[in-house]
């Protein structure tokens, strides 16, 4: 629970989920009319009429009618991407939980190995003292003493390596928990090292039986995320293909215009215009066709 709450990588993944959702909202906003208020003042000078000024308070409206569903397809792609990022977040949670458990048991194992290494150093130290006593009395050769000292040095080196492994795994564990790797206090575990030797680990669960339903695959976040990305690629391909069709747009502007600031509140100064347009791509330097081929390649990659 501590790791799932405080891990910084997981917090970054959660932020990416929020960003993907807002991006989908931004893309979907293109389907709605866009209305802006544009106040302004313009001053001109003409050689025959002299200087003149004009105030304006206009509302500009633009709206692309998504007749063929091009914008909707692009919006659906963004929504599928958002779902995929959400599944990535769930997969990151599972991966983090598994990694914390794995490192925890590796750390416990390393502590036990360190204890064994320390005990080995003590045992070999006793042997060295016994051999040295016999050597001083002339009861054994110098080679035997040298071999005993070599065994002691090897045991001390192994003990140092074991202790180093404990420290590395301990710092890795507290890092996964989202805490600064300082000391054992960061783990919140006060059990003495000697108690680990008597701890009984739980029995592993029994092996899974045959005949499990294939629907269990749909519970894997990574599989769901991959499928959603494939769907998003399909929607982008559809949007690119529909970009070859005509675009229908409506534009409108309304407000008031006057030479004095007080004139813009006069109803007689009201002005408006409304226009409808159609844009049919004829030649774009192969840009639209290349975008279609690009999206087809992205679909193949996702598949």
MIDOSE-1310 file (N, C-alpha, C; in nm, 2 decimals, decimal comma, always signed):
residues 303
xxxx	+0,08/-0,12/+0,00/+0,00/+0,00/+0,00/+0,09/+0,13/+0,00; +0,20/+0,12/+0,08/+0,28/+0,24/+0,08/+0,34/+0,26/-0,06; +0,39/+0,16/-0,13/+0,45/+0,17/-0,26/+0,35/+0,22/-0,36; +0,22/+0,17/-0,36/+0,12/+0,21/-0,45/+0,08/+0,36/-0,43
xxxx	+0,10/+0,41/-0,31/+0,06/+0,54/-0,27/+0,17/+0,64/-0,30; +0,30/+0,60/-0,27/+0,41/+0,70/-0,27/+0,51/+0,69/-0,39; +0,50/+0,58/-0,47/+0,60/+0,56/-0,57/+0,59/+0,67/-0,68; +0,70/+0,73/-0,71/+0,70/+0,85/-0,80/+0,67/+0,81/-0,94
xxxx	+0,72/+0,69/-0,99/+0,69/+0,64/-1,12/+0,54/+0,62/-1,14; +0,48/+0,56/-1,04/+0,34/+0,54/-1,05/+0,26/+0,67/-1,05; +0,31/+0,77/-0,98/+0,24/+0,90/-0,98/+0,26/+0,96/-1,12; +0,37/+0,94/-1,18/+0,39/+0,99/-1,32/+0,29/+0,92/-1,42
xxxx	+0,27/+0,79/-1,40/+0,17/+0,72/-1,48/+0,03/+0,77/-1,46; +0,00/+0,80/-1,34/-0,13/+0,86/-1,31/-0,15/+0,99/-1,38; -0,05/+1,07/-1,38/-0,05/+1,20/-1,44/-0,07/+1,19/-1,59; -0,01/+1,08/-1,65/-0,03/+1,06/-1,80/-0,17/+1,02/-1,83
xxxx	-0,24/+0,95/-1,73/-0,38/+0,91/-1,76/-0,46/+1,04/-1,76; -0,44/+1,13/-1,67/-0,51/+1,26/-1,67/-0,48/+1,34/-1,79; -0,36/+1,34/-1,84/-0,32/+1,42/-1,96/-0,39/+1,36/-2,08; -0,40/+1,22/-2,09/-0,46/+1,16/-2,20/-0,61/+1,19/-2,21
xxxx	-0,67/+1,19/-2,09/-0,82/+1,23/-2,09/-0,84/+1,37/-2,13; -0,76/+1,46/-2,09/-0,78/+1,60/-2,13/-0,75/+1,62/-2,27; -0,65/+1,54/-2,33/-0,63/+1,55/-2,47/-0,75/+1,51/-2,55; -0,81/+1,40/-2,50/-0,93/+1,36/-2,57/-1,04/+1,46/-2,57
xxxx	-1,05/+1,54/-2,46/-1,15/+1,64/-2,45/-1,12/+1,76/-2,54; -0,99/+1,79/-2,56/-0,94/+1,89/-2,65/-0,98/+1,85/-2,79; -0,95/+1,73/-2,83/-0,98/+1,68/-2,97/-1,13/+1,69/-2,99; -1,21/+1,65/-2,90/-1,36/+1,64/-2,91/-1,42/+1,78/-2,92
xxxx	-1,35/+1,88/-2,87/-1,40/+2,02/-2,87/-1,41/+2,07/-3,01; -1,34/+2,02/-3,11/-1,34/+2,06/-3,25/-1,48/+2,04/-3,31; -1,56/+1,94/-3,25/-1,69/+1,91/-3,31/-1,79/+2,02/-3,27; -1,76/+2,10/-3,17/-1,86/+2,20/-3,12/-1,83/+2,33/-3,19
xxxx	-1,93/+2,42/-3,20/-1,91/+2,56/-3,25/-1,81/+2,63/-3,16; -1,73/+2,72/-3,23/-1,63/+2,80/-3,16/-1,68/+2,94/-3,16; -1,70/+3,00/-3,04/-1,75/+3,14/-3,03/-1,64/+3,22/-2,96; -1,61/+3,34/-3,02/-1,51/+3,43/-2,96/-1,57/+3,57/-2,96
xxxx	-1,54/+3,65/-2,85/-1,57/+3,79/-2,84/-1,44/+3,87/-2,88; -1,46/+3,96/-2,98/-1,34/+4,03/-3,03/-1,36/+4,18/-3,03; -1,34/+4,24/-2,92/-1,35/+4,39/-2,92/-1,22/+4,45/-2,97; -1,23/+4,57/-3,03/-1,11/+4,63/-3,09/-1,13/+4,77/-3,13
xxxx	-1,02/+4,83/-3,16/-1,02/+4,97/-3,21/-0,92/+4,99/-3,32; -0,96/+5,05/-3,43/-0,87/+5,07/-3,55/-0,87/+5,21/-3,59; -0,76/+5,27/-3,61/-0,74/+5,41/-3,65/-0,67/+5,41/-3,78; -0,72/+5,49/-3,88/-0,66/+5,50/-4,01/-0,64/+5,65/-4,05
xxxx	-0,55/+5,67/-4,14/-0,52/+5,80/-4,19/-0,52/+5,80/-4,34; -0,60/+5,89/-4,40/-0,61/+5,90/-4,55/-0,57/+6,04/-4,59; -0,51/+6,05/-4,70/-0,46/+6,19/-4,75/-0,58/+6,28/-4,78; -0,69/+6,22/-4,82/-0,81/+6,30/-4,86/-0,91/+6,32/-4,74
xxxx	-0,92/+6,22/-4,66/-1,02/+6,23/-4,55/-0,96/+6,25/-4,42; -0,83/+6,25/-4,41/-0,76/+6,27/-4,28/-0,77/+6,15/-4,19; -0,76/+6,17/-4,06/-0,76/+6,05/-3,97/-0,90/+6,02/-3,93; -0,92/+5,89/-3,90/-1,05/+5,84/-3,85/-1,03/+5,72/-3,77
xxxx	-1,11/+5,70/-3,67/-1,10/+5,59/-3,58/-1,24/+5,51/-3,58; -1,23/+5,39/-3,54/-1,35/+5,30/-3,54/-1,34/+5,20/-3,43; -1,44/+5,19/-3,34/-1,45/+5,09/-3,24/-1,54/+4,98/-3,29; -1,51/+4,86/-3,24/-1,59/+4,74/-3,27/-1,60/+4,65/-3,16
xxxx	-1,71/+4,58/-3,15/-1,74/+4,48/-3,05/-1,81/+4,37/-3,12; -1,74/+4,27/-3,16/-1,79/+4,16/-3,25/-1,78/+4,03/-3,18; -1,88/+3,94/-3,22/-1,87/+3,80/-3,18/-1,85/+3,72/-3,31; -1,75/+3,64/-3,30/-1,71/+3,55/-3,42/-1,75/+3,41/-3,39
xxxx	-1,82/+3,35/-3,48/-1,86/+3,21/-3,46/-1,82/+3,13/-3,58; -1,76/+3,01/-3,55/-1,72/+2,92/-3,66/-1,75/+2,78/-3,62; -1,79/+2,70/-3,72/-1,84/+2,56/-3,69/-1,82/+2,48/-3,81; -1,73/+2,37/-3,80/-1,72/+2,28/-3,91/-1,82/+2,16/-3,89
xxxx	-1,91/+2,15/-3,98/-2,01/+2,04/-3,97/-1,94/+1,91/-4,00; -1,93/+1,82/-3,90/-1,87/+1,69/-3,92/-1,96/+1,59/-3,99; -1,98/+1,62/-4,12/-2,07/+1,55/-4,20/-2,03/+1,40/-4,22; -1,90/+1,38/-4,24/-1,85/+1,25/-4,27/-1,79/+1,18/-4,15
xxxx	-1,79/+1,24/-4,03/-1,74/+1,18/-3,91/-1,59/+1,18/-3,90; -1,53/+1,27/-3,97/-1,38/+1,28/-3,97/-1,33/+1,32/-3,83; -1,39/+1,43/-3,77/-1,35/+1,47/-3,64/-1,39/+1,37/-3,53; -1,51/+1,31/-3,55/-1,55/+1,21/-3,45/-1,46/+1,09/-3,45
xxxx	-1,41/+1,05/-3,56/-1,32/+0,94/-3,57/-1,19/+0,97/-3,49; -1,14/+1,09/-3,52/-1,01/+1,14/-3,45/-1,04/+1,15/-3,30; -1,16/+1,19/-3,26/-1,19/+1,20/-3,12/-1,20/+1,06/-3,06; -1,26/+0,96/-3,13/-1,26/+0,83/-3,08/-1,12/+0,77/-3,06
xxxx	-1,03/+0,80/-3,15/-0,89/+0,76/-3,14/-0,83/+0,81/-3,01; -0,85/+0,94/-2,98/-0,80/+0,99/-2,86/-0,86/+0,93/-2,73; -0,99/+0,89/-2,74/-1,06/+0,83/-2,63/-1,00/+0,69/-2,61; -0,97/+0,62/-2,72/-0,92/+0,48/-2,70/-0,77/+0,49/-2,65
xxxx	-0,70/+0,59/-2,69/-0,57/+0,61/-2,63/-0,57/+0,64/-2,48; -0,67/+0,72/-2,44/-0,69/+0,74/-2,30/-0,72/+0,62/-2,22; -0,80/+0,53/-2,28/-0,83/+0,40/-2,21/-0,70/+0,32/-2,20; -0,62/+0,32/-2,31/-0,50/+0,24/-2,32/-0,40/+0,29/-2,21
xxxx	-0,39/+0,42/-2,20/-0,30/+0,48/-2,09/-0,35/+0,44/-1,95; -0,48/+0,44/-1,94/-0,54/+0,39/-1,81/-0,50/+0,25/-1,78; -0,51/+0,16/-1,88/-0,47/+0,02/-1,86/-0,32/+0,01/-1,83; -0,24/+0,10/-1,90/-0,09/+0,10/-1,87/-0,07/+0,13/-1,72
xxxx	-0,15/+0,22/-1,67/-0,14/+0,26/-1,53/-0,17/+0,14/-1,44; -0,28/+0,06/-1,47/-0,31/-0,05/-1,39/-0,20/-0,16/-1,40; -0,14/-0,17/-1,52/-0,03/-0,27/-1,54/+0,09/-0,22/-1,46; +0,11/-0,09/-1,45/+0,22/-0,04/-1,37/+0,20/-0,07/-1,22
xxxx	+0,07/-0,06/-1,18/+0,04/-0,10/-1,04/+0,07/-0,24/-1,01; +0,03/-0,33/-1,10/+0,06/-0,47/-1,08/+0,21/-0,50/-1,08; +0,28/-0,44/-1,17/+0,42/-0,46/-1,18/+0,49/-0,41/-1,06; +0,45/-0,29/-1,01/+0,52/-0,24/-0,89/+0,49/-0,33/-0,77
xxxx	+0,37/-0,37/-0,75/+0,34/-0,46/-0,64/+0,42/-0,59/-0,65; +0,43/-0,65/-0,77/+0,51/-0,77/-0,78/+0,66/-0,74/-0,75; +0,71/-0,62/-0,80/+0,85/-0,59/-0,78/+0,88/-0,57/-0,64; +0,79/-0,50/-0,57/+0,81/-0,48/-0,42/+0,82/-0,61/-0,35
xxxx	+0,73/-0,70/-0,38/+0,73/-0,83/-0,31/+0,86/-0,91/-0,35; +0,90/-0,90/-0,47/+1,02/-0,97/-0,51/+1,14/-0,92/-0,44; +1,16/-0,79/-0,44/+1,27/-0,73/-0,38/+1,27/-0,75/-0,23; +1,15/-0,75/-0,17/+1,14/-0,78/-0,02/+1,19/-0,92/+0,01
xxxx	+1,15/-1,02/-0,06/+1,20/-1,15/-0,03/+1,35/-1,17/-0,07; +1,40/-1,10/-0,17/+1,54/-1,10/-0,20/+1,62/-1,03/-0,09; +1,56/-0,93/-0,03/+1,63/-0,86/+0,08/+1,63/-0,95/+0,20; +1,52/-1,02/+0,23/+1,52/-1,11/+0,35/+1,62/-1,22/+0,32
xxxx	+1,63/-1,27/+0,20/+1,72/-1,38/+0,17/+1,87/-1,33/+0,19; +1,89/-1,21/+0,14/+2,03/-1,15/+0,15/+2,07/-1,13/+0,30; +1,98/-1,10/+0,38/+2,01/-1,08/+0,53/+2,04/-1,22/+0,59; +1,97/-1,32/+0,55/+2,01/-1,46/+0,60/+2,14/-1,50/+0,55
xxxx	+2,17/-1,47/+0,42/+2,30/-1,51/+0,37/+2,41/-1,43/+0,44; +2,38/-1,30/+0,47/+2,48/-1,22/+0,54/+2,51/-1,28/+0,68; +2,41/-1,33/+0,75/+2,43/-1,39/+0,88/+2,51/-1,51/+0,87; +2,49/-1,59/+0,76/+2,57/-1,71/+0,74/+2,71/-1,68/+0,72
xxxx	+2,73/-1,57/+0,64/+2,87/-1,53/+0,61/+2,94/-1,48/+0,73; +2,87/-1,41/+0,82/+2,93/-1,36/+0,95/+2,97/-1,48/+1,03; +2,88/-1,58/+1,04/+2,91/-1,69/+1,12/+3,03/-1,77/+1,06; +3,04/-1,77/+0,93/+3,15/-1,84/+0,87/+3,28/-1,77/+0,90
xxxx	+3,28/-1,64/+0,91/+3,40/-1,57/+0,94/+3,44/-1,60/+1,09; +3,35/-1,61/+1,18/+3,38/-1,64/+1,32/+3,43/-1,78/+1,33; +3,37/-1,88/+1,26/+3,42/-2,02/+1,26/+3,56/-2,03/+1,21; +3,59/-1,96/+1,09/+3,72/-1,97/+1,04/+3,83/-1,89/+1,12
xxxx	+3,78/-1,79/+1,20/+3,87/-1,73/+1,29/+3,91/-1,82/+1,40; +3,82/-1,90/+1,45/+3,85/-2,00/+1,56/+3,95/-2,10/+1,50; +3,93/-2,14/+1,38/+4,02/-2,24/+1,32/+4,16/-2,18/+1,30; +4,17/-2,05/+1,26/+4,30/-1,99/+1,24/+4,37/-1,98/+1,38
xxxx	+4,30/-1,95/+1,48/+4,37/-1,94/+1,61/+4,42/-2,08/+1,66; +4,34/-2,19/+1,63/+4,39/-2,32/+1,66/+4,51/-2,36/+1,58; +4,51/-2,33/+1,45/+4,62/-2,37/+1,37/+4,74/-2,29/+1,41; +4,72/-2,16/+1,44/+4,84/-2,07/+1,48/+4,90/-2,13/+1,61
xxxx	+4,82/-2,17/+1,70/+4,87/-2,23/+1,83/+4,95/-2,35/+1,80; +4,90/-2,44/+1,72/+4,98/-2,56/+1,68/+5,11/-2,52/+1,61; +5,10/-2,42/+1,52/+5,22/-2,38/+1,45/+5,33/-2,32/+1,54; +5,28/-2,24/+1,64/+5,38/-2,19/+1,74/+5,44/-2,30/+1,82
xxxx	+5,38/-2,41/+1,84/+5,44/-2,52/+1,91/+5,51/-2,62/+1,82; +5,51/-2,59/+1,69/+5,59/-2,67/+1,60/+5,52/-2,80/+1,57; +5,38/-2,80/+1,59/+5,31/-2,92/+1,56/+5,25/-2,93/+1,42; +5,25/-2,82/+1,35/+5,20/-2,81/+1,21/+5,29/-2,73/+1,12
xxxx	+5,27/-2,74/+0,99/+5,35/-2,66/+0,90/+5,30/-2,52/+0,88; +5,38/-2,44/+0,82/+5,34/-2,30/+0,79/+5,24/-2,30/+0,68; +5,24/-2,40/+0,59/+5,15/-2,40/+0,48/+5,01/-2,42/+0,53; +4,99/-2,50/+0,64/+4,85/-2,51/+0,70/+4,80/-2,38/+0,75
xxxx	+4,89/-2,31/+0,82/+4,85/-2,18/+0,87/+4,81/-2,08/+0,76; +4,89/-2,09/+0,65/+4,87/-2,00/+0,54/+4,73/-2,03/+0,47; +4,70/-2,16/+0,46/+4,57/-2,20/+0,40/+4,46/-2,16/+0,49; +4,47/-2,17/+0,62/+4,37/-2,12/+0,71/+4,34/-1,97/+0,70
xxxx	+4,45/-1,90/+0,69/+4,44/-1,75/+0,68/+4,38/-1,72/+0,55; +4,40/-1,79/+0,44/+4,34/-1,77/+0,31/+4,19/-1,79/+0,32; +4,15/-1,90/+0,39/+4,01/-1,93/+0,40/+3,94/-1,82/+0,48; +4,01/-1,77/+0,58/+3,95/-1,66/+0,66/+3,93/-1,53/+0,58
xxxx	+4,03/-1,50/+0,50/+4,02/-1,38/+0,41/+3,91/-1,40/+0,31; +3,90/-1,52/+0,25/+3,79/-1,54/+0,16/+3,65/-1,53/+0,23; +3,64/-1,58/+0,35/+3,51/-1,56/+0,42/+3,48/-1,42/+0,45; +3,59/-1,34/+0,49/+3,56/-1,20/+0,52/+3,52/-1,12/+0,39
xxxx	+3,58/-1,16/+0,28/+3,54/-1,09/+0,15/+3,40/-1,13/+0,12; +3,36/-1,26/+0,14/+3,22/-1,30/+0,11/+3,12/-1,23/+0,20; +3,16/-1,21/+0,33/+3,08/-1,14/+0,42/+3,06/-1,00/+0,38; +3,16/-0,93/+0,33/+3,15/-0,79/+0,28/+3,06/-0,78/+0,16
xxxx	+3,07/-0,88/+0,07/+2,98/-0,88/-0,05/+2,84/-0,91/+0,00; +2,82/-0,99/+0,09/+2,68/-1,02/+0,14/+2,62/-0,90/+0,20; +2,70/-0,83/+0,28/+2,65/-0,70/+0,35/+2,62/-0,60/+0,24; +2,70/-0,59/+0,14/+2,68/-0,49/+0,03/+2,55/-0,52/-0,04
xxxx	+2,52/-0,65/-0,06/+2,40/-0,69/-0,13/+2,28/-0,65/-0,05; +2,29/-0,67/+0,09/+2,18/-0,63/+0,17/+2,15/-0,48/+0,16; +2,26/-0,40/+0,16/+2,24/-0,26/+0,15/+2,18/-0,22/+0,02; +2,22/-0,28/-0,09/+2,17/-0,24/-0,22/+2,02/-0,28/-0,23
xxxx	+1,98/-0,40/-0,19/+1,84/-0,44/-0,19/+1,76/-0,35/-0,09; +1,82/-0,32/+0,02/+1,74/-0,23/+0,11/+1,71/-0,09/+0,05; +1,81/-0,04/-0,01/+1,79/+0,10/-0,07/+1,69/+0,09/-0,19; +1,70/-0,03/-0,27/+1,61/-0,04/-0,38/+1,47/-0,06/-0,33
xxxx	+1,45/-0,13/-0,21/+1,32/-0,14/-0,16/+1,26/-0,01/-0,11; +1,33/+0,07/-0,04/+1,28/+0,19/+0,01/+1,25/+0,29/-0,11; +1,33/+0,28/-0,22/+1,31/+0,36/-0,33/+1,18/+0,32/-0,40; +1,15/+0,19/-0,41/+1,02/+0,15/-0,47/+0,91/+0,20/-0,38
xxxx	+0,93/+0,21/-0,25/+0,82/+0,26/-0,16/+0,81/+0,41/-0,17; +0,89/+0,48/-0,25/+0,88/+0,62/-0,27/+0,94/+0,70/-0,15; +1,04/+0,65/-0,09/+1,10/+0,71/+0,03/+1,25/+0,73/+0,00; +1,31/+0,82/+0,07/+1,45/+0,84/+0,05/+1,53/+0,73/+0,11
xxxx	+1,62/+0,67/+0,04/+1,69/+0,55/+0,09/+1,80/+0,59/+0,19; +1,75/+0,59/+0,32/+1,84/+0,63/+0,43/+1,88/+0,51/+0,51; +1,79/+0,46/+0,60/+1,82/+0,35/+0,69/+1,70/+0,26/+0,70; +1,72/+0,16/+0,79/+1,61/+0,06/+0,81/+1,48/+0,13/+0,86
xxxx	+1,49/+0,24/+0,92/+1,37/+0,31/+0,97/+1,27/+0,34/+0,86; +1,33/+0,37/+0,74/+1,24/+0,40/+0,63/+1,15/+0,29/+0,59; +1,19/+0,16/+0,62/+1,11/+0,05/+0,58/+0,99/+0,03/+0,68; +1,00/+0,09/+0,80/+0,90/+0,07/+0,90/+0,90/-0,07/+0,95
xxxx	+1,02/-0,14/+0,95/+1,03/-0,28/+1,00/+1,13/-0,28/+1,12; +1,09/-0,31/+1,23/+1,17/-0,31/+1,35/+1,22/-0,45/+1,39; +1,18/-0,55/+1,32/+1,22/-0,68/+1,36/+1,37/-0,70/+1,35; +1,44/-0,75/+1,46/+1,58/-0,77/+1,45/+1,62/-0,88/+1,35
xxxx	+1,74/-0,86/+1,30/+1,79/-0,95/+1,20/+1,79/-1,10/+1,24; +1,81/-1,12/+1,37/+1,82/-1,26/+1,42/+1,69/-1,33/+1,41; +1,58/-1,25/+1,41/+1,44/-1,31/+1,41/+1,41/-1,37/+1,28; +1,48/-1,32/+1,17/+1,44/-1,37/+1,04/+1,48/-1,52/+1,03
xxxx	+1,57/-1,57/+1,10/+1,61/-1,71/+1,09/+1,50/-1,81/+1,14; +1,41/-1,76/+1,22/+1,30/-1,85/+1,27/+1,17/-1,82/+1,20; +1,16/-1,72/+1,11/+1,04/-1,69/+1,04/+1,00/-1,80/+0,94; +0,88/-1,84/+0,95/+0,83/-1,94/+0,86/+0,76/-1,87/+0,75
xxxx	+0,80/-1,90/+0,62/+0,74/-1,84/+0,51/+0,61/-1,91/+0,48; +0,51/-1,84/+0,42/+0,38/-1,90/+0,39/+0,40/-2,00/+0,28; +0,31/-2,10/+0,28/+0,31/-2,20/+0,17/+0,27/-2,14/+0,04; +0,33/-2,17/-0,07/+0,29/-2,12/-0,20/+0,15/-2,17/-0,24
xxxx	+0,08/-2,10/-0,32/-0,06/-2,15/-0,36/-0,04/-2,27/-0,46; -0,15/-2,35/-0,46/-0,14/-2,47/-0,55/-0,14/-2,42/-0,69; -0,09/-2,51/-0,78/-0,08/-2,48/-0,92/-0,22/-2,47/-0,98; -0,23/-2,38/-1,08/-0,35/-2,36/-1,15/-0,39/-2,48/-1,23
xxxx	-0,51/-2,52/-1,23/-0,56/-2,63/-1,31/-0,58/-2,60/-1,45; -0,59/-2,70/-1,53/-0,62/-2,68/-1,68/-0,77/-2,65/-1,69; -0,80/-2,59/-1,81/-0,94/-2,56/-1,85/-0,98/-2,43/-1,80; -0,89/-2,33/-1,78/-0,93/-2,20/-1,74/-0,99/-2,13/-1,86
xxxx	-1,09/-2,04/-1,84/-1,15/-1,97/-1,96/-1,05/-1,87/-2,02; -1,06/-1,86/-2,15/-0,98/-1,77/-2,23/-1,01/-1,62/-2,19; -1,13/-1,60/-2,14/-1,17/-1,47/-2,10/-1,08/-1,40/-2,00; -1,00/-1,49/-1,93/-0,91/-1,43/-1,83/-0,81/-1,34/-1,89
xxxx	-0,78/-1,36/-2,02/-0,69/-1,27/-2,09/-0,74/-1,13/-2,09; -0,87/-1,11/-2,09/-0,93/-0,97/-2,10/-0,91/-0,90/-1,96; -0,86/-0,97/-1,86/-0,83/-0,91/-1,73/-0,69/-0,86/-1,72; -0,61/-0,89/-1,83/-0,47/-0,84/-1,83/-0,47/-0,70/-1,88
xxxx	-0,42/-0,60/-1,80/-0,42/-0,46/-1,85/-0,34/-0,44/-1,97; -0,23/-0,52/-1,98/-0,14/-0,49/-2,10/-0,21/-0,54/-2,23; -0,29/-0,65/-2,22/-0,36/-0,69/-2,34/-0,47/-0,59/-2,37; -0,54/-0,54/-2,27/-0,65/-0,45/-2,30/-0,59/-0,32/-2,36
xxxx	-0,48/-0,27/-2,31/-0,41/-0,15/-2,36/-0,37/-0,17/-2,50; -0,31/-0,29/-2,54/-0,27/-0,31/-2,67/-0,39/-0,31/-2,77; -0,50/-0,37/-2,73/-0,62/-0,37/-2,81/-0,68/-0,23/-2,83; -0,68/-0,15/-2,72/-0,73/-0,02/-2,74/-0,64/+0,07/-2,83
xxxx	-0,51/+0,04/-2,83/-0,43/+0,12/-2,92/-0,45/+0,08/-3,06; -0,48/-0,05/-3,08/-0,52/-0,10/-3,22/-0,65/-0,03/-3,26; -0,74/-0,02/-3,18/-0,87/+0,05/-3,21/-0,84/+0,20/-3,24; -0,75/+0,26/-3,16/-0,72/+0,40/-3,18/-0,65/+0,42/-3,32
xxxx	-0,57/+0,33/-3,36/-0,50/+0,34/-3,49/-0,61/+0,32/-3,60; -0,70/+0,23/-3,58/-0,81/+0,22/-3,68/-0,89/+0,35/-3,70; -0,92/+0,41/-3,59/-1,00/+0,54/-3,59/-0,92/+0,65/-3,66; -0,79/+0,65/-3,64/-0,70/+0,76/-3,70/-0,70/+0,73/-3,85
xxxx	-0,69/+0,60/-3,89/-0,69/+0,57/-4,03/-0,82/+0,61/-4,10; -0,93/+0,59/-4,03/-1,06/+0,63/-4,08/-1,07/+0,78/-4,09; -1,02/+0,86/-4,00/-1,02/+1,00/-4,00/-0,93/+1,05/-4,12; -0,82/+0,99/-4,14/-0,73/+1,03/-4,25/-0,80/+1,01/-4,39
xxxx	-0,87/+0,89/-4,40/-0,94/+0,87/-4,53/-1,05/+0,97/-4,55; -1,12/+1,01/-4,44/-1,23/+1,10/-4,46/-1,18/+1,24/-4,49; -1,05/+1,27/-4,46/-0,99/+1,40/-4,50/-1,00/+1,43/-4,64; -1,01/+1,33/-4,73/-1,02/+1,34/-4,87/-1,16/+1,40/-4,92
xxxx	-1,26/+1,39/-4,83/-1,39/+1,43/-4,86/-1,41/+1,58/-4,84; -1,51/+1,64/-4,89/-1,53/+1,79/-4,87/-1,56/+1,82/-4,73; -1,52/+1,94/-4,69/-1,54/+1,99/-4,55/-1,65/+2,11/-4,56; -1,75/+2,10/-4,48/-1,85/+2,20/-4,48/-1,84/+2,29/-4,35
xxxx	-1,83/+2,42/-4,37/-1,80/+2,51/-4,26/-1,91/+2,62/-4,26; -1,94/+2,66/-4,14/-2,03/+2,78/-4,12/-1,95/+2,88/-4,04; -1,96/+3,01/-4,08/-1,89/+3,12/-4,01/-1,99/+3,23/-4,00; -1,99/+3,29/-3,88/-2,08/+3,41/-3,86/-2,01/+3,51/-3,77
xxxx	-2,04/+3,63/-3,79/-1,99/+3,74/-3,70/-2,10/+3,84/-3,68; -2,11/+3,89/-3,56/-2,21/+3,99/-3,53/-2,17/+4,08/-3,41; -2,22/+4,20/-3,41/-2,19/+4,29/-3,31/-2,22/+4,43/-3,35; -2,14/+4,53/-3,31/-2,17/+4,67/-3,34/-2,04/+4,74/-3,37
xxxx	-2,04/+4,84/-3,46/-1,93/+4,91/-3,51/-1,96/+5,06/-3,51; -1,87/+5,14/-3,46/-1,90/+5,29/-3,46/-1,77/+5,36/-3,44; -1,78/+5,49/-3,49/-1,66/+5,58/-3,48/-1,64/+5,63/-3,34; -1,74/+5,62/-3,25/-1,72/+5,66/-3,11/-1,75/+5,54/-3,02
xxxx	-1,69/+5,54/-2,90/-1,71/+5,43/-2,81/-1,86/+5,42/-2,77; -1,93/+5,53/-2,76/-2,07/+5,52/-2,72/-2,16/+5,46/-2,83; -2,11/+5,46/-2,96/-2,19/+5,41/-3,07/-2,21/+5,26/-3,07; -2,12/+5,19/-3,00/-2,13/+5,05/-3,01/-2,24/+4,99/-2,93
xxxx	-2,30/+5,07/-2,84/-2,42/+5,03/-2,77/-2,55/+5,07/-2,84; -2,54/+5,14/-2,95/-2,65/+5,19/-3,03/-2,70/+5,07/-3,12; -2,83/+5,03/-3,11/-2,87/+4,92/-3,19/-2,86/+4,95/-3,34; -2,86/+5,07/-3,38/-2,85/+5,11/-3,52/-2,71/+5,08/-3,57
xxxx	-2,61/+5,06/-3,48/-2,47/+5,03/-3,53/-2,45/+4,88/-3,54; -2,55/+4,80/-3,52/-2,53/+4,66/-3,53/-2,50/+4,61/-3,67; -2,41/+4,51/-3,67/-2,37/+4,46/-3,80/-2,35/+4,31/-3,78; -2,37/+4,23/-3,89/-2,35/+4,09/-3,88/-2,33/+4,04/-4,02
xxxx	-2,27/+3,92/-4,03/-2,26/+3,85/-4,15/-2,26/+3,70/-4,13; -2,31/+3,62/-4,22/-2,32/+3,48/-4,21/-2,27/+3,42/-4,34; -2,19/+3,32/-4,33/-2,13/+3,25/-4,45/-2,12/+3,10/-4,43; -2,14/+3,03/-4,54/-2,13/+2,89/-4,55/-2,03/+2,85/-4,66
xxxx	-1,94/+2,76/-4,63/-1,84/+2,73/-4,73/-1,82/+2,58/-4,74; -1,76/+2,54/-4,85/-1,73/+2,40/-4,87/-1,58/+2,40/-4,93; -1,50/+2,31/-4,87/-1,36/+2,30/-4,91/-1,34/+2,15/-4,96; -1,30/+2,14/-5,08/-1,27/+2,00/-5,14/-1,12/+2,00/-5,18
xxxx	-1,04/+1,91/-5,11/-0,90/+1,90/-5,14/-0,89/+1,85/-5,29; -0,81/+1,91/-5,37/-0,78/+1,87/-5,51/-0,63/+1,83/-5,52; -0,54/+1,91/-5,47/-0,40/+1,87/-5,48/-0,33/+1,92/-5,36; -0,27/+1,83/-5,28/-0,20/+1,86/-5,16/-0,05/+1,81/-5,16
xxxx	+0,00/+1,78/-5,28/+0,14/+1,73/-5,28/+0,15/+1,60/-5,22; +0,05/+1,51/-5,23/+0,05/+1,37/-5,18/+0,05/+1,37/-5,03; +0,02/+1,48/-4,96/+0,02/+1,49/-4,82/-0,09/+1,40/-4,76; -0,21/+1,41/-4,81/-0,32/+1,34/-4,75/-0,30/+1,19/-4,78
xxxx	-0,26/+1,15/-4,90/-0,24/+1,01/-4,93/-0,13/+0,95/-4,85; -0,02/+1,03/-4,83/+0,09/+0,98/-4,74/+0,04/+0,96/-4,60; -0,05/+1,05/-4,55/-0,10/+1,04/-4,41/-0,18/+0,91/-4,40; -0,26/+0,88/-4,51/-0,33/+0,75/-4,51/-0,24/+0,63/-4,50
xxxx	-0,14/+0,63/-4,58/-0,04/+0,52/-4,58/+0,03/+0,51/-4,44; +0,06/+0,63/-4,38/+0,12/+0,63/-4,25/+0,03/+0,57/-4,15; -0,10/+0,60/-4,15/-0,19/+0,54/-4,05/-0,21/+0,40/-4,08; -0,21/+0,35/-4,20/-0,21/+0,21/-4,23/-0,09/+0,14/-4,17
xxxx	+0,02/+0,19/-4,18/+0,14/+0,13/-4,12/+0,13/+0,13/-3,97; +0,07/+0,23/-3,91/+0,05/+0,23/-3,77/-0,04/+0,12/-3,72; -0,15/+0,10/-3,80/-0,24/-0,01/-3,77/-0,17/-0,14/-3,78; -0,09/-0,16/-3,88/-0,01/-0,29/-3,89/+0,08/-0,31/-3,77
xxx	+0,14/-0,20/-3,73/+0,24/-0,21/-3,61/+0,16/-0,24/-3,49; +0,05/-0,17/-3,47/-0,03/-0,20/-3,34/-0,09/-0,34/-3,34; -0,12/-0,39/-3,47/-0,18/-0,53/-3,47/-0,07/-0,63/-3,44
